[in-house]
Amino acid sequence: MRFLRRRPAPAATASVSLARALSKLGYCSRTQAEKLVREGRVTVDGHGVRHPDLRVDPQRARLAVDGQPVTAARRIYLMLNKPRGVVTTANDPEGRKTVHACLEGLDLPHLAPVGRLDMASEGLLLMTNDTRWAQRILDPASGVDKTYHVQIDRVPDEALMARLRGGAIDGDEVLSIRSAALLRSGERNAWVEMVIDEGRNRQIRRIVEAAGAEVLRLVRVRIGELELGDLAKGAVRELRSEEMALPLAGHPAGEPWVRVA
């Protein structure tokens, strides 16, 4: 009897849209990539393409913009001390200043923020062109703590602190908090340290408002065990190798909160 050898199944390709491929390679944002493709400035394997949703494998396809090959940029991991009054986006339709203004004059590929801080908030913001690394940090299953120093418009009594620690229910959303502790107080206001392990829109502000107080300033000072420290307002720096292996709060010691592939 003659046996036929079964052919191995073809390996799955990690195809993504053309616009996303350009973004993943660190060339530009996805929105900018879509514009480039529609303008006819992008080729795939030597052929002009005008469809940003075309599926390609960024590891195999030969991509070029204006005839210049697009290759994977060096992986960059930055810490930024976001100033108040700038928005966490690459392009703002309202013309407001964005966090990318803090990177002007630096020789960097396109970087994207890891999560967001609203316009009125300030402090620690990570930026990278490594989408897999960013997704690990943002994945709700990772439970990475985010620590904020929050100035409120009154000196809290125990009842207010208890309400803060209890989180809030806003519509159908349950806004939880890991901890809230008084840092210092003056005559009319106080600073409270609040820790969350989620990333819901305006989460801290909504919890404070539900407790009956108002946020005057909101500064993110830590993500996991990574601290903002004395980095100047609007300044950026690359993460050090030892910072990339800091433990994830709430996880066993020695287990890194991010892994660089």
N, C-alpha and C positions, 0 to 999 in steps of 0.2 A: 504494500500500500504506500502511496506517495503522499507525504504530508506537505502542506503549504505553510510557509512561515507567515505569521500574522505581521502585517506592517505596523510599526509603532504609530500611535496617534500623534498628529502634528502638535508641536508645542504651542500653547496658547500665547498669543501676542498681546502685549500690554498696550493696546491701541487706545488713543485718546483723540479728542478733536484737535485739528491743526492749530487752532488758537491756543488751546491749553498746552500743546506740545511746545510752542514757542515760549510760553510762560514758564513751563517746567524747566526748560533749558536756561532760564534766567535772562532771556533776551529782552522781554518787555512784559507788561501786564496783559492779561487776557483781553481786556477791552481794547488796548492799543493793538494787539495782534489781530483782532477781528477787523480793525480799520485797515491795517496793512494788507491783509488778504483781500479784502473787498476792493482795494485800490489796485490790485494786480501786481503788487510788489514782491509777492512770495512765490517761490517755486518748490515743488516736491519732486525729487529725483529728476530734476531738469525740466519739469513741466509746470507751466503757469497754472495757478489755482485761484479761484475767486470764491470758494466756499469755506468759511471758517470752521464748519462742522465736519469737514472731511476727516475720516478716521485715519490716523497714521501711528506708526510705532516710532517714537522719538529716538529709540536706540538704534533703529535700522534705516529709517528714511533719511535721505539727504535733503536737508532744508536750507534754503538760502533766502535772504532778503536783499533786494536791489543787487542781486548777483553775488553777494558775499555770503559764504557758508556760515551757518549758525551751528556752533558747537556748544557743548555743556560748559557753563561758566564754573569757575572755582566756587565751591560751597562756602557761603559767608554766613556767619552767625553774629548778629550785632545786638548790643543793648543800647537803648535810647532812653534818655530822660525826657519824655514828651512834655513840652510846655503846655500850659493852659491856652486855649483859644485856637488850636490847630486841630484839623480833623484827621482821623485815622483811615486814610484812603489814598489811592494813587492819583486819582483825578476827581475833582469836585465840581459838579455842574453849576454850583452857585459861585464858583470862583474863590472860595475861601482857601486860606493857606493850609497845606497838608503836611503830614509828617515827613514827606519826601523833601521838603524844603530844608530840613535839618541835614540832609545828605548832600546838598549841593556843593560842588567843588571837590568831591571825593571820587576817586576812580573805582567805581563799583558797578557790578551788573544790576539788573532790575531786582529789587528786594520787595518782599511783601510783609506787612505786619502779621504777627502771630496773635490773632484775636484783635480786640479793639479796646480803646479807651474813648469815651465820648468827648465831645469838643471841650467841655468845661472841666474835664478831669485831667490829671497830670501824673507823671511818674514813669515807672518801669514799663517799657514796651520792647518786646523782642522783634527783630526783623531778620528775615532770611530768604534765600532762594532755594532752600531745601524743603519742598512741600511735604515730604514724608516725615521729616523731623517736626515740622509745624503741626501736622495732624496728630502725632503722638502726644504733643503737649495739650492740644485742644480736645482730644478724645475724652468725653465725659467719664469713660470707664477708668481713666488714669487717676482721676480724683486729685489733680494737682491743686494744692492750696494757693490762693491769691490773697495776699495781706495788704490791707489798705489802712492809711491813717486818715481819719475823717474828722474835719472840724464841723461841729454842729452849733446851732444858734442859741444854745442854752447850756446851763450846767445840769447834767442829768442826775436825777435821784435814782434810788434803787428800782423804783417802778418802771422808769424809762429804760434803764439798762436791761431789765427783765424782758421788756417788750422787744428791744433790739435783739436779744439772744433768742427770742421766740420766732424770729423771721416774720413772714407776712404771707397773706393770701391776697393776690391781686387778680380779680376775675377768676379764671380757671387755673391760674398759675400759683404753685406753692413755691415761695422764695425762702430757701433755707439758708442758714448761716452756721458756721462751725463754732465761732466764738466772738464775743465782743467784750472789750475791757477798757476801762477808763485810763487814758495815758496821763493827762494833765488838764487842769481847768483854770479859767480866769474868773473875772467877775460876771461876765455875760455869755461866755461860750466855753467850749471844751473840745479837746481832741480825744477821739475814741479809736482804738485799734479794732478793726473788723476783719475776720477771715472767712472766706467762702471757698468752696471747691466746685462751683459751677460758673457758667459764663453767660447768664441771662442778661437781656438788655436792661441797662440802668438798674441792676439788681440792688446794689448798695443804696442808691438814692431812693428807690421804692421802699426798701425796708425802713429806712430812716423816716421817710414821709409817713408811712403807715404807723410808726411809733409816735407820731405827733411832733416831730422836730424837722428842721430844715438843714440841708447840707450847705455849708459855706465854702469849704474846700475839700477835695477828694484826691488823695495821692496814693498811687499803688507803689509799695516799697519792696515787695518780695513776690516772686513766683517760685513755688516749691521752696528750695533752700537758696535760691539765687537772689541776692540782695542788690538793690539799687545803689546803696552806699553813698559815697560823696560825689558821684558823677554830676557834673554841672548841668543846669537846665539847658535843654536843647543840644547837649553834647551826646556823642555816640562813641562806642568802643567795641572791639571784637571780644567775644567771650574767650576766656582762657581755657586751656585743656582741662584743668582741674574743675572748672565750673561746669563743663559739659558732663561730668560724672557725679555731680552732687546728688545725694539721695532724695528720693521723692517722699515728701512728708506723709506719714501714715503708712509707709511701706517698710519692709525690713531694711536695716542698716546695710549699706553697701549696694543696694539695688538702685541703679541709676534712674533718675527721673526722665532722662532722655538718652537715647543711644544714637550715635552718628553712624549711619550705614557706611 
